[in-house]
Amino acid sequence: MKNGVVIVGAGHAGVQAAASLREEGYDGPVVLVSDENELPYHKPPLSKTFIKDGDAKPQPLRGEAFYSGSSIDFRPGVRIASIDASARRLDIAGGGSLGFARLILATGSRPRLLKFEGTELSGVVSLRSLADARLIRELSAQSEDVVILGGGFIGLEIAATLRAAGRKITVVEAVDRLLGRAVAPVIAAHVRQRLEAMGVRILTGTTISRLEREGGRVSAAITSTGERLPAQMVIIGIGVVPNVELAEAAGVAIANGIRVDQHMQSSIPEIIAVGDAASYRHWFTGGDVRLESVQNATDQARLAARTIVGHAEPFSAVPWFWSDIGDMKLQMVGLTQGGDSHVVLGDLAENRFSIYHYAGSRLLGIESVNRPGDHMLGRKMLGAGFSPRPETVAAGPEGLKAALAAFQDTVPVKATA
Ligand code: FAD
């Protein structure tokens, strides 16, 4: 059999890449390998629902029949150990190899680990995979007190979910605010206030110095201020690191991720990288980024398939992201770093508001809490390359829709939203 496309990693990016290859008419062999022993599944529900409900089932990305029906050779439980780029061959851990004409690395990322006394104890976990989520669910059933290290999206989603399941939760965050790198201070403060109202205890400007044990299992976390927090489970959620080692050892250029161009090609053009593992210069800001979102993974995967079948358009998807923390649906569109002013629509007290971020007169992005209409309109506006004036935003969504329609009458659509 002639060599075709091999995709390493069957997360959101890998599965989309396989599907898109077929949708784009690619009729050569497609092999999709995963080191997990699962039917590929949606990750977002793991922290939002799965861990609190003992009966919840994983949500497959595609039904089992999809793979055979699309002639995708899906191989679970297979870990790729190394790439020989010049021979176009992959070595499988434990023996065997796979030849490729084009290789898509969709290897994702893994939780960042922190070493301090006690992190090896049973009951100390991170959440990335379905196996991790099953373990957290099991440990949660035996835990009254849970300490979460890290006040980012995953840590706070877990905090809200396990609090709703009746656990006593303390979040320990090293810097002086939540969601540090990701959202405006007003959103971070709002999220904190609502989580505290749910009974989640939040310690900012604090870290964990060590863990205490009872038998082989964690029993308490000792904070940097010396406080003893009882904990039968400690969840470490301090971010992720991209899985670049395979690519790096094969001589592919790395820069905070597998460096790719606007067509998702790495420094070795036969090797493409997509999703959490890939870093690139973003068309929207001109800055270098590595985005960790389902949208980024799936849009890059679609483009990778188009690159392989010979289309030459550059990446132009509008970045967006969501997170559900308790009764807050947070949605972000655009990239808001570098903003110098903003307009607020809605009402914080009602738990429904949006922040429109500007750099000068350019709309950079919108962060919304429980205002999905603003988010959807934002995706349309940024996709069209339309930057409404702050006064138009302040006048409300109806005026904005009309301004967008007027703009679209004069200018062709620029990007996919
Ligand atoms: P992954 O989904 O991580 O898939 C990579 C796969 O490659 C993994 O299965 C890995 O085991 C496998 N792999 C790695 N190396 C090898 C190898 N050598 N051989 C074989 N297989 C290998 N994003 C949002 O936009 N909204 C959300 O609400 C949201 N919630 C999330 C909640 C949780 C709990 C988590 C963990 C993530 C969440 N994300 C969310 C982020 C989103 O899931 C990721 O951005 C997305 O999964 C990235 O897709 P990926 O395919 O690049 O990587």
Residues whose N, C-alpha, C, O or C-beta is under 5 A from the ligand:
A	BS01	FAD	V8 G9 A10 G11 H12 A13 G14 V33 S34 D35 E36 K43 P44 L46 S47 V78 R79 I80 A106 T107 G108 S109 L127 R128 N243 V274 G275 D276 A277 E292 S293 V294 Q295 A297 F321 W322 S323
